[in-house]
Amino acid sequence: HVHTKEVSPCGRLSIEEIIDQYIEEGYSGLVITDHMRRGYYRKCNKEDWKEKTNEYFYSYDRAKEYCKDKDFYIGLGMEISFKSDTNDFLVYGFEKNDFLENEWMIEMELKEFYNKFKDKAVIIQAHPHRERGSKLEDINYLHGLEIFNLNPRHNNHNDLTEAIYKANPTLIATGGSDVHKQEDLCATGIYTDKKITS
């Protein structure tokens, strides 16, 4: 759960700064989850969806180039917000063409998005119990929950989210540093039995 200053207006760190710190701390990779919001697309100088979306890939493309000679995985994700919803959703599994070929997916609602992409991507609700702005969605339209969000500037009530997960153990549980600033780097992560390579 990482935001870069090149794409997310709330980000304060370059993708290179982020990668360097994660490598130094012994991580094997990260997934870039810049904000995919209507506001970003309104402000983007490009005219059509594909042009705007290619701009969205800027940090990912830079990261891939920066890590081409490093043993460090870079994944493409997003933190999407839908048309009439203040909640955020982490999406993993999309390739570039999935972004480009699904124009204005930010105009969807969660149920529509889930039904269309549930077999293509993993959809995780980010910080479902964060004060001021988040509420738990219908878990029937989620693959999982971010039960451990360590952004230090928000009260995420991770204990409440963990309780929902424990009551629904078929959900996927994730954790994220929710990186925006220097103090957010490497706060947490996800252990896997095998190294993630794709």
Secondary structure, DSSP 8 states (H G I E B T S, - for coil): -B--TTT-TT--S-HHHHHHHHHHTT--EEEE--EE-HHHHHH-S--SHHHHHHHHTHHHHHHHHHTTTSS-EEEEEEEE--TT----EEEES--HHHHHTSTTGGGS-HHHHHHHHTTT-EEEESSTT-TTT-----GGG-SEEEEEE--TTS---HHHHHHHHHH-TTSEEEEE--BSSGGGTTS-----SS----
